[in-house]
Amino acid sequence: MLSERKLIQALSESADESLDFIVLATGERCGLAGLEDTLANCVRALRPGGLLFVQGCPEHLPEIGVFLDKRLTFKYWIAVESANRGNVTGLPSVHGAILLFAKGARFDVKKVRFPHESCAACGKSLRDWGGKSHLMHPDGHALSDVWKDLPREDNYAGISDPVLETILRVIGPGSKKGVIGSVGGSGRAPSTRRASRAASSVPDGLLDQIIRGDAVEVLRQLPDGCVDLAFADPPYNLSKMYSTYEDGRAEEHYVEWCDSWLAEYVRVLKPTGSLYVLNLPRWTMYHAEFLSRHLSLRNWIVWDALSEPRGKLMPAHYGLLFYTKHPTDFTFNYGEVGSLDSRRYCLRQSCVRRRKALGDDEKEPLTDIWWDIHRIRHRRDRDYHPCQLPDALLERIIRLSTNEGDVVLDALCGVGTTPVVAGKLGRRFVGIDIDPDYVEITRRKLAEVERVGRVVRSSTRKARPAYSKKTLQLELRAIAAKLGRLPSPEDVEQFSEYGLDAFLSTFPNWGKALKAAKLETSQRGTSPIV
């Protein structure tokens, strides 16, 4: 790895658009100051499709990311589980961070796999495939943007050898031209304002209520310093189908809108209050860059929540920022939630019950990488909402940062996960949403909790079809083995006992139907041509 002097020299001597990749370690430097010229030189020297990897710490890297996002195409915030940093006021921090940007929209990385691991108790795969073990690739699971399979080394002062080796595997072998180096210097720390206003109370007409209205307009009705915990899970600007909110704003307008309600969140927090905001890493960078001017960052929590495996580097990382108004004086009930079942075990409920009955119950500490909470998988567990959060996520946040009787705010509360969980845990709440349907759903759920202690969901059980997805996929795999290639729809008409209509009506596209068959052809090394 080049020193700072040699790195700057190598970049300055590189012709425009001549480098395939640059790997830049910023260490534990403080933010962007003094680094602008080096980053601009990186942008200049990268060829179209070239890759820029930037290592840094979560408290300083967002500022660099926002700078680069205006010049390159954001691809991933890679979270690397690293050695425990220690001496952190907040969750134990193991989150080392690497930004990946590309020059232009098109880029290429290589698919990297790590071996499958088995549960120490039941022997099944640690990754619960939900009955889809026939789709597991024999070479292992694909790399995501949360790296937990490497030795836990120091990735804060620089890039450890195992992480650098993985980066080079992602870049791929061959005669690629690149530069790997580090920059030093202390830079400047982000400015932080400490609020000293005394705490006040939420007006009675707004407490324990779900209010329909614009988030910023309703928040302005709240007095300064009146809530103990503020949580937000805003729309991610992905053009999701909300019935009232337009989820496809121009990027600068989306950031401005987020800053407007974040500013109100900062204002209404008590001096001892905490704020959590969840978003995709690209937008989380902007939230962190804004909030670090006003509050104290405790952790960039990584919610490792792979929803649908896709791409060569699978997106699993949701950024969950944890800020407090005071750097040391805040509610933090780590003893209540800080112990997890070891990751050596799987999360299948049958396995959990069996091993705990046998006294097999190894624990490990909760850190700022949360890998044990799944996204909502089944329709029976969700309401009519495109991005509903699991109760377990909010329960952990509320238990960690509030006590009974404290006030929890969610001004973008959707179908009410935050106020419902808060109510179950004996907290007061203020819920706000602009959508009348979501407000009605939340009020109904709260009434059910008050009446019977839980949310009542109707059964979604349907008649079992004559064949399952797994049956059809395995038949295509058998046909692929017979033909020595991936089968076409014409092959299915000739060889399948179920008929082509069964496949076309069961799968959204032919590629989904061929998942298991592709494993067969990849093992044989045969052509995937249909």
Legacy VTK file of the C-alpha trace (Angstrom):
# vtk DataFile Version 3.0
C-alpha trace
ASCII
DATASET POLYDATA
POINTS 530 float
0.000 0.000 0.000
1.416 3.353 -1.044
2.150 6.055 1.507
0.272 9.338 1.244
3.118 11.064 -0.589
3.535 8.249 -3.106
-0.239 7.894 -3.528
-0.656 11.584 -4.381
2.282 11.342 -6.789
0.868 8.223 -8.475
-2.543 9.860 -8.897
-1.104 13.104 -10.256
0.986 11.158 -12.788
-2.003 9.096 -13.932
-3.607 10.238 -17.160
-7.276 11.188 -17.247
-9.590 8.148 -17.201
-6.674 5.706 -17.086
-7.244 3.693 -13.881
-9.549 0.709 -13.471
-9.655 0.966 -9.676
-8.412 2.977 -6.706
-8.371 1.747 -3.113
-8.006 4.616 -0.647
-7.554 4.200 3.112
-8.383 7.345 5.111
-7.784 5.712 8.499
-9.375 7.381 11.498
-8.964 10.876 10.025
-11.694 13.405 10.784
-13.798 13.967 7.734
-13.351 15.665 4.422
-11.084 18.642 5.183
-7.764 18.413 3.358
-8.923 15.450 1.293
-10.898 17.229 -1.440
-8.007 17.533 -3.894
-7.032 13.870 -3.539
-10.623 12.729 -4.064
-11.044 15.017 -7.067
-7.854 13.520 -8.509
-9.304 10.027 -7.969
-12.429 11.028 -9.879
-10.343 12.444 -12.725
-8.068 9.397 -13.037
-10.802 6.728 -13.012
-11.923 5.426 -16.378
-15.657 5.060 -17.123
-16.797 2.011 -15.166
-13.798 2.319 -12.826
-14.178 1.604 -9.105
-13.217 3.718 -6.090
-13.056 2.044 -2.660
-12.688 4.432 0.311
-12.057 3.083 3.821
-12.927 5.135 6.890
-14.833 5.250 10.166
-18.642 5.591 10.284
-18.474 8.888 12.162
-16.374 10.597 9.458
-16.992 8.711 6.215
-20.507 10.168 5.485
-18.992 13.595 4.785
-16.641 12.009 2.240
-19.503 9.987 0.781
-21.699 13.045 0.243
-18.785 14.787 -1.522
-18.241 11.805 -3.848
-21.965 11.253 -4.464
-22.040 14.511 -6.407
-19.242 13.307 -8.696
-19.514 9.520 -8.997
-22.242 6.873 -8.769
-22.826 5.470 -5.277
-22.925 1.670 -5.237
-22.407 0.338 -1.700
-21.513 1.212 1.860
-19.730 -2.016 2.788
-19.825 -2.761 6.512
-16.946 -4.950 7.697
-17.277 -6.672 11.063
-13.988 -5.773 12.725
-12.223 -5.838 16.081
-14.140 -4.201 18.940
-13.044 -0.558 19.052
-13.690 -0.223 22.797
-14.138 3.045 24.725
-17.256 3.909 22.729
-20.232 5.570 24.450
-22.991 3.536 22.870
-23.194 0.033 21.490
-19.890 -1.868 21.288
-18.616 -0.867 17.852
-17.317 -3.435 15.359
-18.375 -1.547 12.227
-15.491 -0.847 9.879
-16.658 0.911 6.722
-15.726 1.005 3.042
-17.476 3.105 0.408
-17.710 1.796 -3.158
-18.348 4.284 -5.954
-18.252 3.755 -9.715
-17.574 6.231 -12.493
-20.766 6.232 -14.525
-23.769 3.955 -14.327
-22.097 0.812 -15.696
-19.549 -1.103 -13.646
-18.411 -4.668 -13.188
-17.443 -6.619 -10.089
-16.782 -10.317 -9.672
-19.057 -12.579 -7.634
-17.249 -13.761 -4.500
-18.499 -16.681 -2.424
-17.800 -17.893 1.100
-18.485 -21.478 2.243
-21.863 -22.306 3.745
-21.824 -22.701 7.534
-23.945 -25.081 9.608
-25.844 -24.558 12.859
-23.929 -25.875 15.876
-27.161 -27.331 17.276
-29.178 -28.795 14.380
-26.591 -29.006 11.609
-28.721 -27.175 9.033
-27.477 -24.145 7.140
-27.032 -21.059 9.324
-28.823 -19.080 6.630
-32.465 -20.090 6.810
-33.501 -20.660 3.215
-37.142 -21.188 4.183
-37.478 -24.593 2.547
-35.338 -23.548 -0.440
-32.183 -25.508 0.359
-32.341 -26.926 -3.173
-31.381 -23.446 -4.393
-28.184 -23.220 -2.282
-25.144 -22.840 -4.495
-22.634 -25.645 -3.841
-19.706 -23.189 -3.798
-21.159 -21.189 -0.912
-23.173 -18.026 -0.307
-22.532 -14.898 -2.344
-20.862 -11.890 -0.768
-23.188 -9.087 0.343
-22.388 -5.547 1.482
-22.101 -6.755 5.109
-18.850 -8.713 5.510
-19.013 -10.965 8.577
-16.952 -13.926 7.321
-13.476 -12.389 7.660
-11.106 -12.346 10.676
-12.083 -9.500 13.006
-9.114 -7.180 12.681
-8.552 -3.414 12.900
-10.269 -1.824 9.908
-10.409 1.644 11.467
-6.789 2.803 11.256
-6.549 1.252 7.797
-7.507 -1.758 5.694
-6.584 -5.164 7.082
-5.009 -7.749 4.787
-8.107 -10.037 4.699
-10.326 -7.098 3.691
-7.889 -5.898 1.037
-7.675 -9.434 -0.376
-11.489 -9.546 -0.565
-11.597 -6.158 -2.309
-9.135 -7.445 -4.893
-11.291 -10.555 -5.409
-14.292 -8.279 -6.011
-12.270 -6.254 -8.532
-11.237 -9.497 -10.203
-7.988 -10.855 -11.633
-6.409 -9.756 -14.869
-4.330 -6.947 -16.247
-6.231 -4.171 -14.490
-4.504 -0.913 -13.685
-5.049 0.577 -10.256
-3.624 2.381 -7.250
-3.785 1.295 -3.594
-2.712 3.760 -0.920
-3.480 5.656 2.264
-3.851 9.269 3.299
-3.105 10.633 6.760
-3.745 13.825 8.617
-6.228 14.641 11.323
-8.552 16.911 9.315
-11.343 18.559 11.261
-13.981 17.063 13.481
-17.633 17.667 12.552
-19.092 20.550 14.534
-21.623 19.542 17.152
-24.096 21.791 18.960
-25.218 20.751 22.417
-28.814 21.575 23.244
-29.357 22.941 26.732
-33.070 23.612 26.692
-35.002 22.171 29.612
-37.405 19.333 28.926
-41.086 20.086 28.386
-44.210 17.979 27.861
-46.212 16.882 24.847
-49.644 18.575 24.839
-52.401 16.234 26.047
-54.246 16.451 22.742
-51.272 14.939 20.890
-50.052 12.343 23.422
-50.968 8.688 22.756
-52.565 9.739 19.490
-52.149 8.863 15.819
-52.387 12.167 13.973
-53.114 12.477 10.286
-51.119 15.260 8.693
-47.867 16.444 7.158
-44.918 15.444 9.343
-43.264 18.870 9.511
-46.513 20.767 10.078
-47.582 18.515 12.958
-44.089 18.427 14.483
-44.151 22.217 14.694
-47.065 21.887 17.121
-44.783 20.090 19.597
-42.810 22.157 22.122
-39.024 22.045 22.357
-37.488 19.136 24.260
-40.606 17.015 24.834
-39.833 13.465 23.564
-37.438 10.856 24.893
-37.018 8.868 21.686
-37.601 9.903 18.071
-37.601 7.232 15.361
-37.981 7.571 11.596
-38.110 5.112 8.723
-38.816 7.421 5.783
-39.691 6.299 2.255
-36.445 5.414 0.461
-37.105 7.372 -2.768
-37.368 4.109 -4.721
-40.742 4.832 -6.400
-42.559 2.424 -4.082
-46.341 2.393 -4.335
-47.626 4.587 -1.502
-51.203 5.741 -1.900
-50.550 9.346 -0.774
-46.805 10.023 -0.710
-44.839 10.483 -3.970
-41.775 8.219 -3.553
-39.769 9.483 -6.518
-38.534 12.986 -5.752
-35.544 14.633 -7.373
-32.531 13.699 -5.264
-31.836 17.201 -3.927
-35.520 17.675 -3.047
-35.597 14.340 -1.219
-32.578 15.337 0.893
-34.109 18.773 1.609
-37.376 17.151 2.682
-35.549 14.760 5.027
-33.526 17.621 6.522
-36.751 19.537 7.227
-38.266 16.873 9.492
-34.878 15.886 10.956
-34.434 19.489 12.101
-37.776 19.261 13.921
-36.725 15.916 15.451
-33.599 17.581 16.842
-35.689 20.405 18.290
-38.294 18.228 20.045
-35.776 15.814 21.610
-35.291 16.150 25.349
-31.756 17.033 26.503
-31.360 13.338 27.438
-33.183 12.068 24.330
-32.134 9.695 21.551
-32.837 9.671 17.819
-32.799 6.705 15.439
-33.278 6.997 11.678
-33.304 4.084 9.222
-32.617 4.339 5.498
-30.618 2.907 2.627
-26.894 3.643 3.094
-26.759 6.267 0.353
-29.372 8.433 2.088
-28.066 7.504 5.539
-24.834 9.285 4.588
-26.789 12.503 4.007
-28.716 12.079 7.275
-25.452 11.582 9.171
-23.805 14.556 7.492
-26.757 16.743 8.607
-27.305 15.320 12.097
-23.627 15.383 13.105
-23.833 19.198 13.079
-26.485 19.100 15.811
-26.271 15.864 17.813
-23.727 13.312 19.040
-23.344 10.142 16.975
-23.338 7.026 19.097
-23.381 4.386 16.329
-24.025 3.794 12.652
-25.858 0.512 13.269
-25.807 -1.970 10.399
-29.059 -3.876 10.029
-27.988 -6.924 8.023
-31.364 -7.683 6.442
-30.943 -9.457 3.127
-34.366 -9.395 1.514
-33.835 -10.843 -1.951
-30.471 -12.164 -3.183
-29.598 -10.353 -6.382
-26.530 -8.986 -8.112
-22.895 -9.919 -7.717
-22.609 -8.013 -4.441
-25.933 -8.594 -2.717
-27.495 -5.552 -0.970
-28.274 -6.416 2.652
-27.214 -3.277 4.546
-29.789 -0.863 5.982
-28.220 2.039 7.888
-29.697 2.755 11.336
-28.232 5.938 12.835
-28.225 6.279 16.633
-27.737 9.863 17.884
-28.164 11.464 21.307
-28.624 15.088 22.273
-26.023 14.866 25.047
-22.714 13.000 24.586
-22.967 11.073 27.879
-26.277 11.811 29.655
-28.890 9.650 27.897
-31.008 6.557 28.555
-29.121 3.409 27.555
-30.482 0.085 28.842
-27.778 -2.119 27.364
-28.097 -4.640 30.200
-31.696 -5.305 29.147
-31.012 -6.112 25.478
-27.242 -6.560 25.186
-27.069 -10.375 25.109
-27.908 -12.408 21.979
-27.982 -16.078 21.123
-24.680 -16.984 19.504
-24.521 -16.746 15.722
-23.258 -20.348 15.777
-26.955 -21.253 16.005
-29.627 -20.828 13.343
-32.821 -18.844 13.958
-35.312 -21.634 13.180
-37.835 -21.723 16.031
-37.856 -25.532 16.166
-34.080 -25.531 16.684
-34.251 -22.724 19.257
-36.823 -24.580 21.367
-34.975 -27.892 21.163
-31.505 -26.658 22.036
-32.682 -24.373 24.862
-34.550 -27.304 26.402
-31.219 -29.147 26.369
-29.400 -26.196 27.953
-27.469 -25.399 24.784
-27.621 -21.600 24.993
-24.321 -19.857 24.191
-24.528 -16.051 24.094
-22.646 -13.169 22.489
-22.860 -9.383 22.998
-25.041 -7.042 20.953
-22.868 -4.744 18.818
-23.580 -2.205 16.074
-24.030 -4.954 13.458
-27.520 -6.474 13.852
-27.745 -9.776 12.017
-30.402 -11.572 14.071
-33.595 -9.718 13.029
-35.231 -10.734 9.750
-37.330 -8.547 7.503
-41.025 -9.540 7.463
-41.184 -12.590 5.221
-44.795 -13.681 5.187
-47.883 -11.834 3.988
-49.786 -13.035 7.041
-47.495 -10.918 9.270
-47.786 -7.625 7.402
-50.293 -4.918 6.646
-50.923 -3.259 3.297
-47.655 -1.288 3.224
-44.638 -1.601 0.902
-41.902 -1.334 3.560
-43.255 -2.469 6.925
-40.700 -3.061 9.670
-40.654 -6.086 12.002
-41.809 -5.527 15.573
-38.535 -7.004 16.882
-36.499 -4.138 15.432
-38.565 -1.442 17.150
-38.772 -3.436 20.367
-34.970 -3.503 20.614
-34.662 0.228 19.911
-37.395 1.207 22.380
-36.083 -1.060 25.145
-32.542 0.187 24.601
-33.279 3.932 24.703
-36.406 4.456 26.851
-37.967 3.494 30.163
-41.635 2.852 30.956
-43.666 6.054 30.709
-41.206 7.742 28.331
-42.521 9.379 25.150
-41.719 7.827 21.736
-42.213 9.823 18.521
-42.578 8.549 14.957
-43.652 11.262 12.505
-43.623 8.893 9.488
-45.230 5.989 11.265
-46.849 4.200 8.304
-48.978 1.346 9.603
-47.918 1.972 13.177
-45.179 -0.469 14.135
-43.523 2.137 16.385
-46.600 3.290 18.387
-47.977 -0.262 18.641
-44.724 -1.637 20.061
-44.341 1.419 22.307
-47.833 0.870 23.694
-47.146 -2.816 24.369
-43.997 -1.864 26.292
-45.727 0.706 28.494
-44.377 3.802 26.740
-46.358 6.878 25.685
-46.291 7.757 21.999
-46.975 10.301 19.280
-47.607 8.880 15.811
-47.980 10.971 12.649
-48.695 9.960 9.067
-50.110 11.729 6.033
-51.967 8.700 4.644
-55.547 8.307 5.993
-55.544 4.541 5.310
-52.350 4.008 7.318
-53.706 6.140 10.145
-56.869 4.017 10.265
-54.876 0.759 10.234
-52.702 1.995 13.109
-55.672 3.117 15.196
-57.350 -0.261 14.672
-54.199 -2.116 15.733
-53.827 0.017 18.866
-57.454 -0.677 19.782
-56.836 -4.428 19.399
-53.747 -4.238 21.612
-55.740 -2.396 24.275
-58.596 -4.899 24.021
-56.807 -8.267 23.718
-53.129 -7.437 24.193
-52.032 -8.127 20.609
-52.713 -7.321 16.973
-55.323 -9.698 15.564
-54.544 -10.898 12.048
-56.901 -12.872 9.847
-55.691 -16.170 8.425
-54.178 -16.101 4.939
-54.107 -19.879 4.569
-54.848 -20.941 1.006
-55.601 -24.259 -0.600
-52.431 -26.195 -1.379
-51.760 -26.494 -5.121
-51.134 -29.836 -6.754
-47.450 -28.925 -7.046
-45.069 -26.586 -5.239
-42.457 -24.172 -6.564
-39.805 -26.547 -5.248
-41.328 -29.485 -7.155
-41.324 -27.549 -10.412
-37.800 -26.217 -9.895
-36.445 -29.684 -9.128
-38.104 -31.070 -12.243
-36.396 -28.395 -14.353
-33.144 -29.363 -12.667
-33.687 -32.990 -13.646
-34.463 -31.979 -17.235
-31.278 -29.864 -17.275
-29.266 -32.901 -16.124
-30.814 -34.985 -18.898
-30.190 -32.388 -21.622
-26.844 -31.104 -20.398
-28.068 -27.503 -20.614
-30.781 -25.226 -19.320
-34.202 -26.284 -20.616
-36.343 -24.013 -22.768
-40.135 -23.703 -22.565
-40.285 -26.007 -25.599
-38.264 -28.620 -23.683
-40.728 -28.357 -20.786
-43.657 -28.998 -23.129
-41.884 -32.139 -24.291
-40.492 -33.552 -21.014
-42.516 -32.140 -18.070
-45.353 -34.088 -16.494
-46.931 -30.822 -15.287
-47.092 -28.888 -18.549
-45.779 -25.443 -19.410
-48.794 -23.586 -17.944
-47.872 -24.790 -14.452
-44.515 -22.999 -14.692
-45.823 -19.846 -16.338
-48.551 -19.414 -13.719
-46.277 -20.168 -10.723
-43.218 -18.018 -11.488
-43.049 -14.315 -12.418
-40.482 -15.072 -15.129
-38.565 -17.959 -16.662
-35.351 -17.067 -14.823
-37.001 -17.635 -11.436
-38.198 -21.058 -12.553
-34.668 -21.981 -13.700
-32.896 -21.205 -10.402
-32.274 -24.826 -9.416
-31.500 -25.848 -12.995
-28.785 -23.185 -13.151
-27.081 -24.833 -10.180
-27.064 -28.115 -12.114
-25.442 -26.566 -15.187
-22.920 -24.563 -13.092
-21.767 -27.759 -11.342
-21.322 -29.519 -14.674
-19.703 -26.512 -16.303
-22.160 -26.739 -19.173
-23.469 -23.912 -21.265
-26.366 -21.882 -19.817
-27.710 -21.176 -23.300
-31.432 -21.959 -23.504
LINES 1 531
530 0 1 2 3 4 5 6 7 8 9 10 11 12 13 14 15 16 17 18 19 20 21 22 23 24 25 26 27 28 29 30 31 32 33 34 35 36 37 38 39 40 41 42 43 44 45 46 47 48 49 50 51 52 53 54 55 56 57 58 59 60 61 62 63 64 65 66 67 68 69 70 71 72 73 74 75 76 77 78 79 80 81 82 83 84 85 86 87 88 89 90 91 92 93 94 95 96 97 98 99 100 101 102 103 104 105 106 107 108 109 110 111 112 113 114 115 116 117 118 119 120 121 122 123 124 125 126 127 128 129 130 131 132 133 134 135 136 137 138 139 140 141 142 143 144 145 146 147 148 149 150 151 152 153 154 155 156 157 158 159 160 161 162 163 164 165 166 167 168 169 170 171 172 173 174 175 176 177 178 179 180 181 182 183 184 185 186 187 188 189 190 191 192 193 194 195 196 197 198 199 200 201 202 203 204 205 206 207 208 209 210 211 212 213 214 215 216 217 218 219 220 221 222 223 224 225 226 227 228 229 230 231 232 233 234 235 236 237 238 239 240 241 242 243 244 245 246 247 248 249 250 251 252 253 254 255 256 257 258 259 260 261 262 263 264 265 266 267 268 269 270 271 272 273 274 275 276 277 278 279 280 281 282 283 284 285 286 287 288 289 290 291 292 293 294 295 296 297 298 299 300 301 302 303 304 305 306 307 308 309 310 311 312 313 314 315 316 317 318 319 320 321 322 323 324 325 326 327 328 329 330 331 332 333 334 335 336 337 338 339 340 341 342 343 344 345 346 347 348 349 350 351 352 353 354 355 356 357 358 359 360 361 362 363 364 365 366 367 368 369 370 371 372 373 374 375 376 377 378 379 380 381 382 383 384 385 386 387 388 389 390 391 392 393 394 395 396 397 398 399 400 401 402 403 404 405 406 407 408 409 410 411 412 413 414 415 416 417 418 419 420 421 422 423 424 425 426 427 428 429 430 431 432 433 434 435 436 437 438 439 440 441 442 443 444 445 446 447 448 449 450 451 452 453 454 455 456 457 458 459 460 461 462 463 464 465 466 467 468 469 470 471 472 473 474 475 476 477 478 479 480 481 482 483 484 485 486 487 488 489 490 491 492 493 494 495 496 497 498 499 500 501 502 503 504 505 506 507 508 509 510 511 512 513 514 515 516 517 518 519 520 521 522 523 524 525 526 527 528 529
